[in-house]
Amino acid sequence: MEPDINGKKKMTSLLTKSSRLFLVFTTIIMLCCFPLFFFVMEALYAEDLDELIEFRSEQFVKDDLPSLKISDIEYWNRFNEDMKIYPFENTYPLNKVVQKPFYSQAEKHEIDYRIYYNKINIEGEPYVFMSRIAMIETKDLLRTLGIQYLLFFVIIIIGLLTLQRILSRRLWKPFYNSLNEIENFKLEKGKVPDFEKTTTTEFVRLNNNLRKFMQDNITSYNQQKEFTENASHELQTPLAVFQSQLDLLLQDSSLNESQMNVIESLYDVSSRLTRLNKNLLLLSRIDNSQFKETITIDLSQLLEHQLTYFKELASNNRITLVVDIQNPLIITANKVLLESLINNLISNAIRHNYGGGLINIEVKDNTFQISNSGGKSSLNKDKVFRRFSRTSEERKGNGLGLSIVNQICKLHGWEVGYNYTDELHRFYVIFLHT
């Protein structure tokens, strides 16, 4: 992964990574092979020249030598720059090709020649026939080879990358199909996706393991939901009996102050258990998609209605409640769940506040936001909406209020979030499909 402009690591696809690596390794291999290609080309070029100058020497002996006279040698040498006749000397390397530098009139400097010396006889006198051909200069050979090599490199890279992408997309198609199925998988729907059939062994293993993993999770999830729902239903009756018995005890005038304190403590615990049970039932019903009925609601009006109770509660706790409703906000939602969302957010803001604190409630555009004073440090964004993750140990609560808010937002396709700015804890809901 590469860092983007924000300093975060940028994601790249598997195909892009493999193509990039292929391009790098191909470039390295091609560059390393360039010197080898140069020496091979130079050797092949020299071999072709050797064959040519030997052929010219043989042709001279066959066609020109029989009619040549000693008096013609000067004339021959004058008009044949690359084929000369010299008096015989033992210093000439006969019957083999050698390479020597000679001054070139065309290039105006010395260049290498491939030269072949052959002993001949003219009118009974020994001479040496020299046949030569200029070698291509190293810089010219490098330039020619470089142009051809670059052209070949571009063609092969474009061709192989195109072929690789086409083949890779076909080969990796089952993987991407499985990836799409995983991304669209919803545990609460309770259905294992149908993965595309493939004959690739690795993808078959992957799909089989994914299928088993998802089925196991669905089974565990259903068992957990069933247990939660059953436990909550079973707890309703004994909790109601327990609370009614406490009500009767509280009416007993014979109790002393110590006994009354114990009963009030039990009553408080009973109330918390009742709220916990109701919240668990609500979460279970949300998970089971039992709130499918939706209507068009003006959130601003509903909020004003709900605030009737909370204004008194905030006042009793010496908390200043500021409401700023800037516009009507018409949304499509389940009314029961929307009321629960508002109640939980405002209750959370009051519960985790302090005497003399502040709560700001704002409706602006398509956003509903609640800000409250409280703790002097930010909450953990990764845990704040988890079940049974209490935002503070100093206040009473069961750790389900914000989780219920999160589940309601997920059900409706809304965005919920939290941040801490200006010493205020801000919870907001953005209604994406108003």
Residue pairs with C-beta under 8 A, 6 or more apart in sequence:
1 9
1 10
1 11
1 12
2 9
2 10
2 12
3 9
3 10
4 10
12 20
14 172
15 165
15 168
15 169
15 172
18 164
18 168
19 161
19 164
19 165
22 160
22 161
22 164
23 157
23 161
26 156
26 157
26 160
27 153
30 149
30 153
34 145
34 149
37 145
37 149
38 141
38 142
38 145
41 141
41 145
42 141
45 135
45 136
45 141
46 99
46 114
46 135
49 114
49 133
49 135
50 97
50 114
50 116
52 133
53 97
53 114
53 115
53 116
53 131
53 132
53 133
54 97
54 116
54 131
56 83
56 131
57 116
57 118
57 129
57 131
60 83
60 129
60 131
61 118
61 120
61 129
65 120
65 122
65 129
68 76
68 122
69 122
69 123
70 122
70 123
70 125
73 85
73 122
73 127
76 83
76 84
76 85
77 84
77 85
81 105
82 131
82 132
82 133
82 134
83 129
83 130
83 131
83 132
84 129
84 130
85 120
85 122
85 127
85 128
85 129
85 130
86 92
86 127
86 128
86 130
87 127
87 128
88 119
88 126
88 127
88 128
89 128
92 117
92 128
92 130
93 117
94 117
94 118
94 119
94 128
95 116
95 117
95 118
95 119
96 116
96 117
97 114
97 115
97 116
98 114
98 115
98 116
98 117
99 112
99 113
99 114
99 115
99 135
100 112
100 113
100 115
101 110
101 111
101 112
101 113
102 110
102 111
102 113
102 132
103 109
103 110
104 110
104 111
104 134
107 137
111 134
111 135
111 137
112 134
112 135
113 132
113 133
113 134
113 135
114 132
114 133
114 135
115 130
115 131
115 132
116 130
116 131
116 132
117 128
117 129
117 130
118 128
118 129
118 130
118 131
119 126
119 127
119 128
119 129
120 126
120 127
120 128
120 129
121 127
136 144
171 200
173 196
174 195
174 196
174 198
174 200
174 203
174 207
175 203
175 206
177 195
177 196
178 195
178 196
178 203
178 206
178 207
178 210
181 193
181 194
181 195
182 193
182 210
184 193
185 193
185 214
187 217
187 218
187 221
188 221
188 287
188 289
190 218
190 221
190 222
191 218
192 211
192 214
192 215
192 218
193 214
195 207
195 210
195 211
198 204
198 207
225 284
225 287
225 288
228 280
228 283
228 284
229 281
229 284
229 288
231 280
232 277
232 280
232 281
232 284
233 281
235 273
235 277
236 277
239 270
239 273
239 274
239 277
242 270
243 267
243 270
243 271
243 274
246 263
246 266
246 267
246 270
249 255
249 263
250 260
250 263
250 264
250 267
255 263
272 396
272 398
275 398
276 398
276 400
279 398
279 400
279 401
279 404
280 400
282 340
282 404
283 387
283 400
283 403
283 404
283 407
285 291
286 337
286 404
286 407
286 408
286 411
287 407
289 411
291 334
291 336
291 337
291 411
292 334
293 334
294 332
294 333
294 334
295 332
295 333
295 334
295 335
296 330
296 331
296 332
297 330
297 331
297 332
297 333
297 335
297 338
298 328
298 329
298 330
299 329
299 330
299 331
299 338
299 363
299 368
299 431
300 325
300 327
300 328
300 329
300 363
301 328
302 335
302 338
302 339
302 342
303 323
303 325
303 342
303 361
303 363
303 368
304 323
304 325
306 339
306 342
306 343
306 346
307 321
307 323
307 346
307 361
310 321
310 346
310 347
310 350
311 321
313 350
314 320
314 321
314 350
314 359
315 321
317 350
317 353
317 355
318 355
318 356
318 357
319 350
319 353
319 355
319 356
319 357
319 358
319 359
320 356
320 357
320 358
320 359
321 359
321 361
322 358
322 359
322 360
322 361
323 361
323 362
324 360
324 361
324 362
324 363
324 364
325 362
325 363
326 362
326 363
326 364
326 365
327 363
327 364
327 365
329 363
329 366
329 368
329 431
329 434
330 434
331 338
331 431
331 433
331 434
332 433
332 434
333 412
334 411
334 412
337 408
337 411
337 412
338 408
340 404
340 408
341 404
341 405
341 408
341 409
341 429
342 368
344 401
344 402
344 404
344 405
345 370
345 401
345 405
345 427
345 429
346 359
346 361
346 370
347 401
348 391
348 397
348 401
348 402
348 427
349 359
349 370
349 371
349 372
349 425
349 427
350 359
350 372
351 395
351 396
351 397
352 372
352 374
352 375
352 391
352 392
352 395
352 397
352 425
353 359
353 372
353 373
353 374
354 373
354 374
357 372
357 373
357 374
358 371
358 372
358 373
358 424
359 370
359 371
359 372
359 373
360 369
360 370
360 371
360 372
360 424
361 369
361 370
362 368
362 369
362 370
362 371
363 369
366 430
366 431
366 432
366 434
367 428
367 429
367 430
367 431
368 428
368 429
368 431
369 426
369 427
369 428
369 429
370 426
370 427
370 428
371 424
371 425
371 426
371 427
372 424
372 425
373 423
373 424
373 425
374 392
374 425
375 391
375 392
375 425
376 423
377 420
378 419
378 420
378 425
379 391
379 418
379 420
379 425
380 389
381 418
381 419
383 389
384 391
384 402
384 418
385 402
385 403
385 405
385 406
385 416
385 418
386 403
387 399
387 400
387 403
388 398
388 399
388 400
388 403
389 399
389 402
389 403
390 397
390 398
390 399
391 397
391 402
402 427
405 416
405 427
405 429
406 416
408 414
409 415
409 416
409 429
412 431
412 433
413 432
413 433
414 429
414 430
414 431
414 432
414 433
415 429
415 430
415 432
416 427
416 428
416 429
416 430
417 427
417 428
417 430
418 425
418 426
418 427
418 428
419 426
420 426
